[in-house]
């Protein structure tokens, strides 16, 4: 019976070569996109050619195995919009079964109809994969559709064994094209300042692209576990790298918080010895990655594929690949958003350090700036500070409107 199944798969392969099967469109390499139509063709990430940046093996190394993950996330960020949901394998990231088109009005969250559609599509796919697995185990002949599905999984995963348990690995990923593009626009306001901070800290300037993964540069972003700001520091972690108290939460100031992110990343790199590990620790923690390193050293591919440590799940396995994808797009936005990106103007405020404890009203009087303006350009200030109930401590960094030379008031 096993011979029958093998013969069937071979016949299917021969049929595919004859041209009767439609060929999945592939991701266009950035060099080709320069002369391509305005819309980048849909990607079959399991066969996607390498991005030219994948050839770089220096500061942020990437391998062919990793590039499959990177290609998937490039699709999420720049190809699939929020009206599309990809059903894919959560381990073999090149295996995308279907891209669902959501019906009705598209909003940030699913409508009941959309949620039901995604749930039903996922359930149907899981049922098909379960039946395929059972038939193969029992040696039962496969239908043409099942043969095609088996071949797709085998080619994408590199092994027929990947069919086992495939139904449990089905995951739905909504497109983020609009959100990522908006993040690019907002990043124009902060990118220069953030890059300067990393360069002055002796770190790679390209770390400035990490907030695209963490928050899409949404300054008031807040996760379900309380991680806040563009760098998504939790309250406990932030206290080790910046000021968080009743007067100020520096996580909410993109530039000031970057100093904290730089301190963390420099510490992580010194402990872990490579950027794939240091960046993954931003999601999984230095301690967790240190344990993984004890087992796999700097073999990041094996770590991602095999490590089964506590809480080293989908997010941790994909974090570095997501960063590389975001970096690819941010470095060459015209290739992924040919319609153009309207970047916000760079930040032009001046930052000063208070030499004594002051209330907002004192700062307004001293520097002759109205309180409303001060409140707007200092997003880290707490409500108590804005209301004048708490003073800002000496040594606090604050922003003032751009001016060549600040002179304090004599009053």
C-alpha positions as CSV (number, residue, x, y, z in Angstrom):
1,X,0.0,0.0,0.0
2,X,2.9,2.4,0.8
3,X,4.2,1.8,-2.8
4,X,0.7,2.8,-4.1
5,X,0.9,6.1,-2.2
6,X,4.4,6.8,-3.5
7,X,3.4,6.1,-7.1
8,X,0.4,8.4,-6.7
9,X,2.6,11.3,-5.5
10,X,5.0,10.7,-8.4
11,X,2.2,10.8,-10.9
12,X,0.9,14.0,-9.3
13,X,4.4,15.6,-9.6
14,X,4.6,14.6,-13.3
15,X,1.2,16.2,-13.8
16,X,2.3,19.4,-12.2
17,X,5.3,19.6,-14.5
18,X,3.1,19.2,-17.6
19,X,1.6,22.6,-16.9
20,X,-1.9,21.6,-15.8
21,X,-1.4,23.0,-12.4
22,X,-1.5,26.8,-11.8
23,X,1.9,28.1,-10.6
24,X,1.8,30.1,-7.4
25,X,3.0,33.6,-7.8
26,X,6.3,34.3,-6.0
27,X,7.7,37.2,-4.1
28,X,9.5,39.6,-6.5
29,X,13.0,40.4,-5.4
30,X,13.4,44.1,-4.5
31,X,15.7,44.6,-7.5
32,X,12.9,43.5,-9.8
33,X,10.3,45.6,-8.1
34,X,12.0,48.7,-9.3
35,X,10.4,48.2,-12.7
36,X,7.3,46.2,-11.6
37,X,3.7,47.3,-11.6
38,X,2.4,49.3,-8.6
39,X,1.1,46.2,-6.8
40,X,3.6,43.6,-5.6
41,X,2.3,40.1,-6.8
42,X,1.0,37.8,-4.1
43,X,3.7,35.7,-2.5
44,X,4.0,32.0,-2.0
45,X,6.6,32.2,0.8
46,X,7.4,28.5,0.5
47,X,9.1,29.3,-2.8
48,X,10.0,32.9,-2.3
49,X,13.4,33.9,-3.7
50,X,15.9,35.5,-1.2
51,X,15.8,39.2,-0.6
52,X,19.1,40.8,-1.6
53,X,19.6,41.9,2.0
54,X,19.6,38.2,2.9
55,X,23.1,38.0,1.4
56,X,24.5,40.2,4.2
57,X,26.0,38.1,7.0
58,X,27.5,40.7,9.2
59,X,25.8,42.4,12.1
60,X,22.3,40.9,11.5
61,X,23.0,37.4,10.0
62,X,20.4,35.5,8.2
63,X,20.3,32.0,6.7
64,X,18.1,30.4,4.0
65,X,16.0,28.7,6.7
66,X,15.5,32.0,8.5
67,X,14.8,33.8,5.2
68,X,11.6,31.7,4.8
69,X,10.3,33.3,8.1
70,X,11.5,36.7,7.0
71,X,9.6,36.4,3.7
72,X,6.4,35.5,5.6
73,X,6.6,38.6,7.8
74,X,7.4,40.8,4.8
75,X,4.1,39.7,3.4
76,X,2.3,40.4,6.7
77,X,3.8,43.9,6.8
78,X,3.6,45.0,3.2
79,X,1.5,42.6,1.1
80,X,-1.5,41.5,3.1
81,X,-3.9,44.2,4.3
82,X,-6.1,44.1,7.3
83,X,-8.9,42.7,5.1
84,X,-6.9,39.6,4.5
85,X,-6.1,36.7,6.9
86,X,-3.5,34.1,6.1
87,X,-4.0,30.5,7.3
88,X,-0.5,29.1,7.7
89,X,1.6,26.5,9.5
90,X,3.1,28.0,12.7
91,X,6.3,26.0,12.5
92,X,7.0,25.9,8.7
93,X,6.4,29.5,7.9
94,X,6.6,29.1,4.2
95,X,3.5,26.9,4.3
96,X,0.6,29.3,3.6
97,X,-2.6,27.3,2.9
98,X,-4.9,30.1,2.0
99,X,-5.4,33.9,2.2
100,X,-8.9,34.7,3.3
101,X,-10.7,37.8,2.0
102,X,-12.8,39.3,4.8
103,X,-16.3,40.3,3.9
104,X,-18.0,43.6,4.9
105,X,-16.6,46.7,6.5
106,X,-12.9,46.3,7.5
107,X,-12.1,47.7,11.0
108,X,-9.3,47.1,13.5
109,X,-11.2,44.2,15.0
110,X,-13.2,41.5,13.4
111,X,-17.0,41.8,13.0
112,X,-19.0,38.8,14.2
113,X,-19.4,37.6,10.6
114,X,-15.7,37.9,9.9
115,X,-14.7,36.2,13.1
116,X,-17.0,33.3,12.2
117,X,-15.6,33.0,8.7
118,X,-12.0,32.8,9.9
119,X,-13.0,30.3,12.6
120,X,-14.9,28.1,10.0
121,X,-12.1,28.2,7.4
122,X,-9.6,27.2,10.1
123,X,-11.8,24.4,11.3
124,X,-12.4,23.1,7.8
125,X,-8.6,23.1,7.1
126,X,-7.8,21.4,10.3
127,X,-10.4,18.7,9.5
128,X,-8.8,18.1,6.1
129,X,-5.4,17.9,7.6
130,X,-6.6,15.4,10.2
131,X,-8.2,13.2,7.6
132,X,-5.1,13.4,5.4
133,X,-2.9,12.3,8.4
134,X,-5.3,9.4,9.3
135,X,-5.4,8.1,5.7
136,X,-1.7,8.1,5.3
137,X,-1.3,6.3,8.6
138,X,-3.9,3.7,7.5
139,X,-2.5,3.4,4.0
140,X,-5.8,4.5,2.4
141,X,-5.7,5.9,-1.1
142,X,-5.8,9.7,-1.3
143,X,-8.0,11.9,-3.4
144,X,-6.5,14.3,-5.9
145,X,-7.1,17.2,-3.5
146,X,-5.4,15.2,-0.7
147,X,-2.5,14.4,-2.9
148,X,-2.0,18.0,-3.7
149,X,-2.2,19.0,0.0
150,X,0.3,16.3,1.0
151,X,2.7,17.4,-1.7
152,X,2.4,21.1,-0.7
153,X,3.2,20.3,2.9
154,X,6.1,18.0,2.0
155,X,7.7,20.5,-0.4
156,X,7.3,23.4,2.1
157,X,8.5,21.5,5.2
158,X,11.1,19.4,3.4
159,X,9.7,16.2,5.0
160,X,6.6,14.1,4.6
161,X,6.7,13.7,8.4
162,X,5.4,17.3,8.7
163,X,1.9,16.1,7.8
164,X,1.7,14.5,11.3
165,X,0.3,17.1,13.7
166,X,-0.2,19.7,10.9
167,X,-3.8,20.3,12.0
168,X,-2.5,21.4,15.4
169,X,-0.1,23.9,13.8
170,X,-2.7,25.9,11.8
171,X,-2.5,29.6,12.7
172,X,-4.4,32.7,11.4
173,X,-2.4,35.9,10.7
174,X,-4.1,39.1,9.8
175,X,-2.4,41.4,7.4
176,X,-0.8,44.5,8.8
177,X,0.0,46.5,5.7
178,X,-1.9,49.7,6.7
179,X,-0.6,49.6,10.2
180,X,3.0,49.1,9.1
181,X,2.8,51.9,6.6
182,X,1.4,54.3,9.2
183,X,4.3,53.2,11.4
184,X,6.7,54.2,8.7
185,X,5.0,57.6,8.5
186,X,5.3,58.2,12.2
187,X,8.9,57.0,12.3
188,X,9.9,60.0,10.2
189,X,9.4,62.1,13.3
190,X,11.7,60.1,15.5
191,X,14.1,58.1,13.3
192,X,16.9,60.6,13.2
193,X,17.0,61.1,17.0
194,X,16.7,57.4,17.6
195,X,19.5,56.5,15.2
196,X,21.7,59.1,16.8
197,X,21.1,57.6,20.2
198,X,22.2,54.1,19.1
199,X,25.2,55.4,17.2
200,X,26.4,57.4,20.2
201,X,25.9,54.3,22.4
202,X,28.2,52.3,20.0
203,X,25.3,50.2,18.8
204,X,24.1,49.5,15.2
205,X,21.9,52.3,14.0
206,X,19.5,49.9,12.3
207,X,18.2,49.0,15.8
208,X,16.1,52.1,15.2
209,X,13.8,49.9,13.1
210,X,12.8,47.6,16.1
211,X,9.8,49.7,17.1
212,X,8.1,48.7,13.8
213,X,7.8,45.2,15.4
214,X,7.1,46.2,18.9
215,X,4.5,49.0,18.4
216,X,4.4,50.4,14.8
217,X,5.7,53.6,16.5
218,X,2.4,54.1,18.2
219,X,3.5,56.3,21.1
220,X,0.6,55.3,23.4
221,X,0.7,51.6,22.6
222,X,-0.1,49.4,25.6
223,X,-0.2,45.6,25.6
224,X,-2.4,43.3,27.6
225,X,0.4,42.8,30.1
226,X,1.1,46.5,30.6
227,X,4.0,46.9,28.2
228,X,3.9,50.6,27.1
229,X,5.2,53.0,24.5
230,X,7.0,52.4,21.2
231,X,9.6,50.2,23.0
232,X,7.0,48.2,24.9
233,X,8.8,48.1,28.3
234,X,6.8,46.6,31.2
235,X,6.7,48.6,34.4
236,X,9.2,46.3,36.2
237,X,11.7,46.3,33.3
238,X,11.4,50.0,32.7
239,X,12.5,50.8,36.2
240,X,15.9,49.3,35.5
241,X,16.5,51.5,32.5
242,X,14.5,54.7,32.8
243,X,12.3,56.7,35.2
244,X,8.8,55.6,36.0
245,X,7.1,57.2,39.0
246,X,4.1,59.3,39.9
247,X,5.4,62.4,38.0
248,X,6.7,60.8,34.8
249,X,6.7,57.6,32.7
250,X,9.6,57.8,30.3
251,X,8.3,54.8,28.4
252,X,5.8,57.2,26.8
253,X,8.5,59.5,25.4
254,X,9.8,57.8,22.2
255,X,13.2,59.5,22.3
256,X,13.9,59.3,26.0
257,X,12.7,55.7,26.1
258,X,15.2,54.9,23.4
259,X,18.0,55.6,25.8
260,X,16.5,52.9,28.0
261,X,16.2,50.5,25.0
262,X,19.8,51.2,24.1
263,X,21.0,50.4,27.6
264,X,19.0,47.1,27.6
265,X,20.2,46.1,24.1
266,X,23.8,46.9,24.9
267,X,23.6,44.8,28.1
268,X,21.9,41.9,26.2
269,X,24.5,41.9,23.5
270,X,27.3,41.9,26.0
271,X,25.7,38.9,27.8
272,X,24.6,36.9,24.7
273,X,27.3,37.8,22.1
274,X,25.2,38.1,18.9
275,X,22.3,40.2,17.7
276,X,20.0,37.3,16.8
277,X,20.2,36.3,20.5
278,X,20.1,39.8,21.9
279,X,17.1,40.9,19.9
280,X,15.2,37.6,20.7
281,X,15.9,38.3,24.3
282,X,13.9,41.6,23.9
283,X,10.9,39.3,23.6
284,X,12.0,36.3,25.7
285,X,14.3,37.8,28.3
286,X,18.1,37.5,28.7
287,X,17.8,34.6,31.2
288,X,15.6,32.6,28.9
289,X,17.9,33.0,25.9
290,X,20.9,32.3,28.0
291,X,19.4,28.9,28.8
292,X,18.8,28.3,25.1
293,X,22.3,29.3,24.3
294,X,23.7,26.7,26.8
295,X,22.1,24.1,24.6
296,X,22.6,25.5,21.1
297,X,25.3,28.0,21.3
298,X,25.0,30.5,18.4
299,X,23.2,28.0,16.2
300,X,20.2,30.2,15.9
301,X,18.5,28.1,13.2
302,X,18.5,25.0,15.5
303,X,17.4,27.1,18.5
304,X,14.4,28.4,16.6
305,X,13.5,25.0,15.2
306,X,14.2,22.8,18.3
307,X,14.2,24.7,21.5
308,X,11.3,23.8,23.7
309,X,12.0,26.0,26.8
310,X,9.1,27.4,28.9
311,X,7.3,30.2,27.1
312,X,9.6,30.0,24.0
313,X,6.6,30.0,21.7
314,X,5.6,31.4,18.4
315,X,6.4,35.1,19.3
316,X,9.9,34.3,20.5
317,X,10.7,32.0,17.6
318,X,9.7,34.7,15.1
319,X,10.9,37.9,16.8
320,X,14.3,38.2,15.1
321,X,12.7,37.3,11.7
322,X,10.1,40.0,12.2
323,X,12.8,42.5,12.9
324,X,14.7,41.5,9.7
325,X,11.5,41.8,7.7
326,X,10.7,45.3,9.2
327,X,14.3,46.4,8.5
328,X,14.1,45.2,4.9
329,X,11.0,47.2,4.3
330,X,12.1,50.3,6.2
331,X,15.4,50.4,4.3
332,X,13.6,50.2,0.9
333,X,10.1,51.4,1.5
334,X,9.6,52.4,-2.2
335,X,9.8,48.8,-3.2
336,X,7.0,47.6,-0.8
337,X,4.9,50.8,-0.8
338,X,5.2,52.0,-4.4
339,X,2.3,54.4,-3.9
340,X,4.7,56.4,-1.6
341,X,5.0,57.0,2.2
342,X,4.3,60.4,3.7
343,X,6.9,60.7,6.5
344,X,6.2,63.1,9.3
345,X,8.6,65.9,9.8
346,X,11.6,65.2,12.1
347,X,11.2,66.2,15.8
348,X,12.5,69.8,16.2
349,X,12.0,70.3,20.0
350,X,14.9,71.1,22.3
351,X,15.6,68.9,25.3
352,X,16.9,70.3,28.5
353,X,17.6,68.9,32.0
354,X,16.0,70.5,35.0
355,X,18.5,71.8,37.6
356,X,15.9,71.9,40.3
357,X,12.5,70.5,41.1
358,X,9.8,72.4,39.3
359,X,6.0,72.3,38.7
360,X,4.8,72.7,35.2
361,X,3.6,76.2,36.0
362,X,7.1,77.0,37.1
363,X,8.6,75.7,33.9
364,X,6.1,77.6,31.8
365,X,7.0,80.9,33.6
366,X,10.7,80.3,33.6
367,X,10.9,79.5,29.9
368,X,7.9,81.7,28.8
369,X,6.0,78.8,27.2
370,X,2.3,78.2,27.8
371,X,1.4,75.0,29.8
372,X,-0.7,73.6,27.0
373,X,2.2,73.5,24.7
374,X,4.5,71.9,27.3
375,X,1.9,69.2,28.0
376,X,1.6,68.3,24.4
377,X,5.3,68.0,23.6
378,X,6.1,66.1,26.8
379,X,4.1,62.9,26.5
380,X,5.9,61.2,29.4
381,X,4.3,63.5,32.0
382,X,1.7,62.0,34.3
383,X,-1.8,63.5,34.7
384,X,-0.8,64.6,38.2
385,X,2.1,66.5,36.7
386,X,0.0,68.1,34.0
387,X,-2.5,69.2,36.6
388,X,0.2,70.8,38.8
389,X,-0.2,68.4,41.7
390,X,3.2,66.8,41.4
391,X,6.6,68.5,40.7
392,X,9.2,67.2,38.3
393,X,12.4,66.2,40.0
394,X,15.8,67.8,39.4
395,X,17.6,65.9,36.6
396,X,14.4,65.2,34.7
397,X,14.7,65.6,30.9
398,X,12.0,67.8,29.4
399,X,11.2,69.1,25.9
400,X,10.8,72.8,25.0
401,X,9.7,74.2,21.6
402,X,12.5,74.6,19.1
403,X,14.5,77.7,19.7
404,X,18.2,78.6,19.1
405,X,18.9,79.8,22.6
406,X,16.7,79.3,25.7
407,X,16.8,82.0,28.3
408,X,14.9,81.5,31.6
409,X,12.6,84.1,32.8
410,X,13.7,86.5,35.5
411,X,10.4,86.1,37.3
